[in-house]
Amino acid sequence: MSIEEEKQKMLESGKLRFLYLDEEDMIEAGVLDAKRCVDVMEETIGLLEDGDFLMGGPEHNAHGLMLEFPKKSSIEGFPLDDSRDRRFIAMPAYLGGRFHVAGEKWYGSNGKNRSRGLPRSILMTMLNDVDTGAPLAFMSANLLSSMRTGAMPGLASKLLARKDSRVLALIGPGAINRSCLRAIMTNAVNIDTIKIKGSSPVSATALSMKKYVEEKYPQLKKVEICETLEEAIRDSDIVSEAVSCKFGDWPVYKKEWFKPGALIISASVFNMDKEELKDIRKIVDNYKMYEDYAIEDEMGYDENGYRKPTGCMGEEFVYMVEDGLIERESIDTLGEIIRGKKTGRKSEEEVILVAIEGMPIEDVAWGYECYTKALENGIGQKLKVWNHPAMAD
């Protein structure tokens, strides 16, 4: 059954149902289809460029609204920000085009979860009909969020990497870079070497990533764990950064490490001298979102007269424009490239740095794609909101 048929059935009967999809249902509905996810993200970023979307905030570009807990409270038992990453985030969005749907990812996170045998973050996504406001679906979103996050670097590599790219560096061997790897490998078909950089050469995550890569991609000639960031970066054609670390404790990159023609994709935190950054081509997913970030954070200046680093490269680019280091016109967007307004890779020697942050339109798009497949194939469980509303407006 299609979404329109579901909607018509509800309007005619007055009975309201929504589809519940647990994690197993989401897998059956194709949430792990990396290649399809990259294609859907390309469609989504094209709609972003068209302006056929809405997100939260006064400028409709907000990542989300976070519930921030205090460091201390006079109220006994009040939850405090003492547990490494206790947070809740509401991430609402509307996406147009064929999607024409509203939705929200609800994000709960606690750094102590790992000791409880739980993921750090536990996520759910809801989709709603734009015309009636009725709920369409409520779905497990950990895999959804991970896949759409990885699909954006996959899209960047599809649009911008050299076609003869052979060496891929994974900086940060956690779950996010696993998804980035899956997405990048759907288009970078000539990759034969993977370099992995974790907190140490013998870290559990680095060793686990090496085993995962070797098992999933047996065609590779070489999979190695690197001791230093420089070792991982040098000679790499594509660099996928997805590091998890404390604020300010970011890896420092050097321009001299990047080979001619390298594509560097930052999906987490990145730190580099601004003078070295000036001559590298800069591309972002949503420049206006980073302008909002810059207003919210308003970083002070260091002893050299530069804004203090934020770790978020898109935000760093905004500050570089504000401080007169570069021109706004020097920063392109993925949407401009998708819509043919800007050139992708301009030369085989060009070094490109892409800044990517998560946006709720991506969750809505990939959630919608999984929802429609679930409807078509009878996956999931329909849950009742009402047969007839006890109260009506």
C-alpha positions in Angstrom: 0.0 0.0 0.0 1.2 3.5 -0.9 1.4 6.5 1.5 -1.4 8.2 -0.4 -3.6 5.1 -0.1 -2.9 4.9 3.6 -3.8 8.6 4.0 -7.0 8.2 2.0 -8.0 5.2 4.0 -7.6 7.1 7.2 -9.6 10.1 6.0 -12.4 7.9 4.9 -12.7 5.8 8.0 -11.5 8.2 10.7 -9.3 5.4 12.1 -5.8 6.6 12.7 -2.9 4.1 12.6 0.9 4.5 12.3 3.6 2.1 11.3 6.0 1.0 14.0 9.4 -0.3 12.7 11.8 -1.9 15.1 15.5 -2.3 14.3 15.0 -5.7 12.6 12.1 -4.2 10.6 14.4 -1.4 9.5 17.0 -3.8 8.3 14.4 -5.7 6.3 13.3 -2.4 4.9 16.8 -1.7 3.5 18.2 0.7 6.1 21.7 -0.8 5.5 21.6 -0.3 1.7 24.6 2.1 1.5 24.5 2.7 -2.2 20.8 3.6 -2.2 21.4 5.9 0.9 24.1 7.8 -1.0 21.6 8.3 -3.9 18.9 9.5 -1.5 21.3 11.9 0.1 22.2 13.4 -3.3 18.5 13.9 -3.9 18.1 15.5 -0.5 21.0 17.9 -0.8 19.7 18.9 -4.2 16.4 19.9 -2.5 18.4 21.7 0.1 20.0 23.8 -2.7 16.5 24.4 -4.2 15.2 25.7 -0.8 12.6 23.0 -0.8 13.0 22.2 2.9 12.5 23.5 6.4 14.5 22.9 9.6 14.1 24.4 13.0 15.3 27.8 14.2 14.5 31.4 13.0 16.5 30.9 9.7 15.2 27.3 9.2 18.7 25.8 9.2 19.1 24.6 12.8 20.6 21.2 13.4 18.2 20.8 16.3 17.2 22.0 19.8 19.3 20.5 22.7 18.2 20.0 26.2 21.3 21.0 28.2 21.7 19.8 31.8 23.3 22.0 34.5 26.6 21.2 36.2 24.9 21.4 39.6 21.5 21.9 41.1 19.9 22.6 44.5 17.2 20.2 43.6 17.8 16.7 45.0 18.1 14.1 42.3 18.1 16.6 39.5 19.9 15.1 36.4 23.3 16.8 36.0 25.9 17.1 33.2 28.3 14.9 35.0 28.0 11.7 33.0 29.9 12.4 29.8 27.4 13.3 27.1 24.0 13.4 28.8 21.8 15.1 26.3 18.5 15.1 24.4 18.1 16.7 21.0 14.9 17.3 19.0 15.7 17.5 15.3 12.6 18.5 13.2 12.5 19.0 9.5 10.3 19.2 6.4 11.6 17.9 3.1 9.8 18.6 -0.2 10.2 17.0 -3.6 8.8 13.5 -3.9 9.2 13.2 -0.1 6.7 16.0 0.9 6.8 14.8 4.6 7.6 16.3 8.0 9.5 14.4 10.6 11.8 14.5 13.6 14.7 12.5 15.0 14.6 12.4 18.8 18.1 11.8 20.2 18.9 10.6 23.7 22.5 10.1 24.7 24.6 9.3 27.8 28.3 8.5 27.8 27.8 6.0 30.7 25.6 3.8 28.5 28.6 1.7 27.3 29.1 0.4 30.9 25.4 -0.6 30.9 25.8 -2.6 27.6 23.9 0.1 25.6 24.9 2.3 22.7 26.0 5.8 23.8 23.0 7.2 21.8 19.5 5.8 21.4 17.6 7.3 18.6 14.0 7.3 17.2 12.5 9.0 14.2 8.9 9.9 13.5 7.3 10.9 10.2 4.1 12.9 9.9 1.7 13.8 7.1 2.2 17.4 6.2 -1.5 18.1 5.4 -3.2 16.5 8.4 -0.3 16.3 10.9 -1.1 12.6 11.4 1.7 10.3 12.4 2.8 8.0 9.6 5.6 6.1 11.2 7.7 5.7 14.3 11.0 3.9 13.8 14.2 2.7 15.4 16.8 5.2 14.2 20.3 4.2 15.3 21.0 2.4 12.1 19.1 5.0 10.1 21.2 7.8 11.6 24.5 6.0 11.2 23.8 5.2 7.5 22.7 8.7 6.5 25.8 10.1 8.3 28.1 7.8 6.4 26.3 8.4 3.2 27.2 12.1 3.1 31.0 11.4 2.9 30.0 8.7 0.4 28.3 11.5 -1.6 31.3 13.8 -1.3 33.6 11.1 -2.6 31.2 10.3 -5.5 31.2 14.0 -6.5 34.7 15.0 -5.8 37.2 12.2 -5.4 39.6 11.4 -8.3 38.3 8.4 -10.2 41.6 6.6 -9.9 41.6 6.9 -6.0 43.3 3.9 -4.6 44.1 4.7 -0.9 41.5 5.5 1.7 42.4 6.7 5.2 39.9 6.2 8.0 40.7 8.7 10.9 38.7 7.5 13.8 37.9 3.8 13.6 34.4 3.9 15.3 30.9 3.1 14.1 30.5 6.3 12.1 33.6 5.6 9.9 32.3 2.1 9.4 29.3 3.7 7.8 31.5 6.2 5.9 33.6 3.3 4.6 30.5 1.4 3.4 29.2 4.4 1.5 32.5 5.5 0.0 33.2 2.0 -1.3 30.0 2.0 -3.3 31.5 4.5 -5.7 35.3 4.5 -5.1 35.7 1.2 -6.9 39.4 1.4 -7.4 40.3 1.5 -3.7 42.8 -1.3 -2.9 44.4 0.0 0.3 42.8 1.1 3.6 44.7 3.0 6.3 43.3 3.1 9.8 44.2 5.6 12.6 42.8 5.1 16.1 43.9 6.3 19.5 46.8 3.8 19.3 47.9 1.0 17.0 46.6 -1.6 19.5 43.3 0.1 20.5 40.4 -2.2 20.4 38.4 0.0 18.0 41.4 0.1 15.5 41.8 -3.7 15.6 38.1 -4.2 15.3 37.9 -1.9 12.3 40.8 -3.8 10.6 39.1 -7.1 11.1 35.8 -5.7 9.8 37.4 -4.2 6.7 39.3 -7.4 5.9 36.2 -9.5 6.3 33.8 -7.2 4.3 36.3 -6.3 1.5 38.5 -9.3 0.9 39.5 -7.9 -2.6 41.7 -5.2 -0.9 45.4 -5.6 -1.3 46.3 -3.9 2.0 44.7 -3.0 5.3 47.0 -1.4 7.8 46.8 0.4 11.2 49.0 3.5 11.3 50.9 4.8 14.3 50.6 8.5 13.5 48.2 10.8 11.8 50.8 11.8 9.3 51.4 8.2 8.3 47.7 7.7 7.7 47.3 10.9 5.7 50.4 10.8 3.4 49.7 9.1 0.1 46.0 8.8 0.8 43.6 9.8 -2.0 40.6 10.0 0.2 40.6 10.9 3.9 37.5 10.2 6.0 37.6 11.9 9.4 35.1 10.8 12.1 37.0 11.2 15.3 35.4 10.9 18.7 37.3 12.9 21.4 36.9 15.5 24.1 36.3 19.1 23.2 39.7 20.7 22.2 41.5 17.4 22.1 41.4 17.3 18.3 44.0 15.9 15.9 46.0 18.6 14.2 46.4 18.3 10.4 49.3 19.7 8.3 48.8 20.8 4.7 52.1 19.2 3.7 50.7 15.8 4.5 48.0 16.0 1.8 49.0 14.5 -1.6 48.1 16.4 -4.8 44.5 15.6 -5.7 43.5 14.4 -2.2 39.9 14.7 -0.9 39.6 15.2 2.8 36.1 14.8 4.3 35.5 16.0 7.9 32.4 14.6 9.5 33.3 15.2 13.1 36.2 17.4 14.4 39.1 18.8 12.6 41.9 21.3 13.5 44.3 23.0 11.1 46.2 26.2 11.0 44.1 28.9 9.2 47.0 30.1 7.1 47.4 26.6 5.8 43.7 26.3 5.2 43.5 29.4 3.0 44.6 27.9 -0.3 42.8 24.6 0.1 39.5 24.4 -1.8 36.6 24.4 0.7 33.2 22.8 0.2 30.3 22.5 2.8 26.9 20.8 3.0 25.0 23.8 4.3 26.8 27.2 4.8 23.8 28.9 6.4 23.8 26.2 9.1 27.4 27.0 10.0 26.6 30.7 10.1 24.0 29.8 12.8 26.6 27.8 14.6 29.0 30.8 14.5 26.4 33.1 16.0 25.6 30.6 18.8 29.2 29.9 19.7 30.8 33.3 19.1 34.4 32.1 19.8 36.9 34.5 21.2 40.3 35.3 19.7 43.7 33.6 20.4 47.1 35.4 20.9 47.6 35.5 17.1 44.3 37.3 16.5 42.5 34.3 15.1 39.2 32.9 16.4 39.8 30.1 18.8 39.1 26.7 17.0 35.7 25.1 17.3 36.6 21.7 15.8 33.8 22.2 13.3 35.3 23.0 9.9 32.2 24.6 8.4 32.1 27.0 11.4 35.8 27.6 11.0 35.2 28.6 7.4 32.5 31.2 8.5 35.0 32.7 11.0 37.7 32.9 8.3 35.3 34.8 6.1 34.3 37.1 8.9 38.0 37.7 9.8 38.9 38.6 6.2 41.1 35.6 5.6 39.0 34.3 2.7 36.1 35.4 0.6 32.7 33.9 1.0 32.7 33.1 -2.7 35.6 30.8 -2.2 33.4 28.3 -0.3 31.1 26.1 -2.5 28.3 23.8 -1.4 27.6 20.2 -2.4 24.1 21.3 -3.5 25.6 23.8 -6.0 27.7 21.0 -7.5 24.7 18.7 -7.7 22.6 21.3 -9.4 25.4 22.2 -11.8 25.9 25.7 -10.5 29.5 25.0 -9.5 32.2 22.7 -10.9 33.1 19.6 -8.9 36.7 18.7 -9.1 38.5 21.3 -11.1 41.8 19.4 -11.7 43.5 16.2 -10.8 45.9 18.1 -8.5 43.3 20.0 -6.6 43.2 19.3 -2.8 39.6 19.6 -1.5 38.4 19.8 2.1 34.7 19.0 2.7 32.9 19.9 5.9 29.9 17.8 6.8 27.5 18.0 9.8 24.3 16.1 10.3 21.0 17.6 9.3 17.5 16.4 10.2 16.4 16.5 6.5 18.8 13.6 6.0 17.0 11.6 8.7 13.6 12.4 7.2 14.7 11.4 3.7 16.2 8.1 4.7 13.4 7.4 7.1 10.9 8.1 4.4 12.7 5.8 2.0 12.7 2.9 4.5 9.0 3.6 5.4 7.8 3.5 1.8 9.6 0.2 1.3 8.2 -1.2 4.5 4.7 -0.2 3.4 5.1 -1.8 0.0 6.4 -5.1 1.5 4.1 -5.4 4.6 7.0 -4.9 7.0 6.4 -3.6 10.6 3.4 -3.3 12.9 0.5 -1.0 12.6 -0.4 0.6 15.9 -3.6 2.3 16.8 -3.9 6.0 17.8 -7.7 5.9 17.7 -10.7 4.4 15.9 -12.6 7.6 16.4 -11.2 10.7 18.2 -12.8 11.3 21.5 -12.2 15.0 21.0 -12.0 16.9 17.7 -11.1 20.5 17.0 
